[in-house]
Amino acid sequence: MANRTGTAQRPNGSTQGKICQFKLVLLGESAVGKSSLVLRFVKGQFHEYQESTIGAAFLTQTVCLDDTTVKFEIWDTAGQERYHSLAPMYYRGAQAAIVVYDITNQDTFGRAKTWVKELQRQASPTIVIALAGNKQDLANKRMVEFEEAQTYADENGLLFMETSAKTAMNVNDIFLAIAKKLPKNEQATAQGGSGQGRRLAEGDTGAKAAGNCCK
Amino acid sequence: MLVVYQDVVNIVQSKFSSTEVVKCIHLNVSPVNESWNEVHRILALVECNSSYALFVFITKKPKPSSISDLSVETAIPIDSNFSCDTEPIDNCQSHIIFIVSFRNRKLQFKIEIGVESSNFASEVIWSKEVSSSNKLDFNWLGKYTCATLDQNSKKMSEMSDQCSDIPVLRHQLAHGQAASNRESILRYQLKLKEPEYTQHQEFSIFVGTWNVNGQPPSVSLRPWLSCDEEPPDVYAIGFQEIDLSKEAFLFNDTPREAEWLKYVMDGVHFKAKYKSVAVTRLVGMQLVVLVNSKHYQFVKNVSVDTVGTGLLGKMGNKGGVAVRLELHNTSLCFVNCHLAAHVEEFERRNQDYKDINARINFRKQPPSIKDHEHVYWLGDLNYRITDLNTNQVKTLLARSEMITLLKADQLNQQKERGSVLLDYTEGDITFQPTYKYDLNSDHFDTSEKARPPAWTDRILWRGDGIYQLAYRSHMDIRISDHKPVSALFRSEISVIDQSKFRRVHEDLLKKMDKLENEFLPQVMVDQTEVTFDLVKFREPQSREIIIANTGQVPAEFEFIKKLDEATFCKDWLRITPFCGTIDPGEKCDIKFEVNLERELDKVYDILVLHLKGGKDMFIIVNGDCQKSCFTSSMATLCRAQVPLLQMTEEQRKQAENMESRVLYSIPRELWLLVDHLYRHGLKTRDLFESCALSDELIRIRDWLDYGSLDPIPGSVQATAEAFLLFLSFTKDPVVPFEIHDACIAAANNYQNCRLIIQQKMTDIHRNVFLYICMFLQEMLRHSNDNGYDAKTLASLFGDILLRDPIRNSKPQANRGKANFVYNFLVNDLSSSLIPNK
């Protein structure tokens, strides 16, 4: 079976495609459920009392599309305001971002909008941004209307879903939607990718590899 | 197969003592980087008292039959330094490289993918896991290693001293390699799991061969190609000698190719439509592969190659042409050959066969014939019946004594000896020899030569799941001196169930993700916020945090720079160690030491602790700072009503306000220090060389900052050092940065120097400068006692009075600075004291 280098191929010859590697960052106010979303997506788990993230957690997860396989390198950032200044380390060079808010807390929606603005200004211009209204299982305590968020997302060209890390609602879906929306050009498949050098600080060689996809 | 395996296990076991148990073996292993074809190895996993070792045996035969066929090449203890891995081979799906690493040694073996290899690999990995938890004793290995491998055992003992590289190696195995090998592991696993997502579907394959003796096509090929009731799924039809002309031979060009192809297309089974997959030709050898058009879309990666083995060993009058393709998930290869002629040339034919195998290169993966799952070998192999004359052959044929005749068949004889088509199968021959006939007849050669009849035209196969349904000749086609031969096969082709494949593929990816995430480095820190006690000038304090490796792999940590920052921590902090590796279950203490040398209200920073290949953690360091005169600006000190630490908030604001009234012409603190030195230190030898205790300096600092009526709490040397420190750390240097260059330029002329300080310095700075110079002149009056001369003092104070924003950023300027100060040490200063208004 010819030409399998670099891509996994369906044994009958049709390309099962490329494995595209993407850096994805989660942003949002603290305690909106960023880590819970990731944990649900990657491990299928949910902890009612998820520890506060102090730093940037890192996990990987692969998603299969019809013709490609997308491997996410997920950076789950600390939500506390005092770590805000460090966020650019993680969203710089990211090809995708999920900005999370808590539908029971209007402030977190406002904070989410600030994050979106910051991403639009500072992150890669081709970054795929998804807005996640988390804690949908608490819809009876809702403070942010679905339509309001949907309208905001439409105006800003964001993917939008209300999610629940607790019930798993829309968790896979939002990652899948991002995977579908990401451009799978040649460079994104650059094999080996940013595997080791994930950070995109200046002078970091990994930056080039991961950053290529969006150029 | 199973029987053979167990036999070999028994033979291998006989190499060991009864306490040393052979757990499993792997046959047919060839070391990479050696001519793989002739050197056979066997790997064996052996256990003795819960310690395992991997043995490499050299074996004389692929399957040893006695203990003397085996000799130990290497024995590798399986301990924490041992690791194994697999790596795919480019262009090859049937084999992989099995890599064994032990300390600095690395052995690589090529093994066939299959049940045996996966069993063996999992046994070895399992034994490695068991080993890591036990105390191991490998003394029993000594008798094998010393006896056989002097060099290697020496090398090994040398290497056992170099333990430092092991964490690195393990670390690489833990993620570096895993990540880069992800793709290949996936491919290998998919191959292993093939039975889960493929099913066998039977395809009928018609293989035909005919030496047409240079005749142009003139009769229908139906009797040959359409002799079966049902249409085959695949046709592979080989011709030899389609053109015997010089042109064909020299230029490899003939109109016959198209003609025969047309006759083939006309001759195939009428019940199905066929599409041509490949047509290839070398001089007179032509191979046509067709598939039933309903299967056409499942044919992939078609490639052809030809090899000439004729005149000069490379001309195309003899040789082979081959087509490879994939039908669904099975790789097929068809080889049509025309081997050397003449009864006595059987060795030449064997050689031609080897040459074709060696030289066919499809320039695709896999490149060579042997790597295909199904191979069909057809053609005019030209092997004759030996030791029987024409009449004898004819008589035996008449009596249907086929067994006798087939025993005299050279191909059968050579195959038996392992000289040709070793692992190919041929069906029973029940048809008449296909050579040599009088043209347009069914009579064997009646010419003068009267060549004995022979089965020159043959079809063989290799691969699993191939069943021959028919093997026959076609007597009614009479235009050549050969009869066409055909074989019909029912072959199991592996067909992928897309939905099952998808599930297996996704499953594997999930497992790999899980593995990858599990093997990410994980650490915990005991605190993410470090708070110092009140941070005071030049009074270092430290805090420790503990990093514990809670993951399964060594964690390589490092404090890293934040975006747009030049260093990973601020200048007031020192982190030791700032990087390192922690083994699983181990801990590492990190010391944070703060040392304040400039004026700050508080120290605050977020440190980023990065794990290589994993997450980042944030650690906040903070602490409030105490003001000190040592780091204040002289302008503030001159406006301070009371010592710094006695100030009310109100007084502080007033002192810091540059509009406020200047209360002192020089800072009070400076005066206190100099006054003390003036009274007690002028005659002290090497006053400025001494190194005071830090306690003493801290007492002097507090004495100045709090204000006290007590005498200064320190020796005159400590006071001198405090004086130098004061000048070194004040917020602004005595001579402002921006006029340093002018000062250095003016250093040769005292009048110019005077002008600079009169015109370019504020009153306070000028006062301080002149005050210090006058004190130094006073020092020089006591040179005999204190041992200082003007040059020494100028050099010492040049650096301090004209200090750089970043210490020693321009060391070459030091001389100029010293010269500048020198002017003020050797000239009368009285005129400079009066500002030039």
Interface residues (C-beta under 8 A of the other chain):
Chain A: M1 A2 N3 R4 T5 G6 A8 R10 P11 N12 G13 Q16 I19 V42 K43 I54 G55 A56 A57 F58 L59 T60 Q61 T62 C64 T69 A78 R82 Y83 S85 L86 P88 M89 R92 Q191 G192 G195 Q196 R199 A201 E202
Chain B: D90 Q93 H175 G176 A179 S180 E183 L186 R187 L190 E194 T198 F298 K300 N301 S303 E326 H328 N329 S331 K364 Q365 S494 V495 I496 Q498 F501 R502 H505 E506 L509 K510 M512 D513 K514 E516 N517 L520 T528 I560 K561 K562 L563 D564 I606 V608 L609 H610 K612 G613 G614 K615 D616 M617 F618 I620
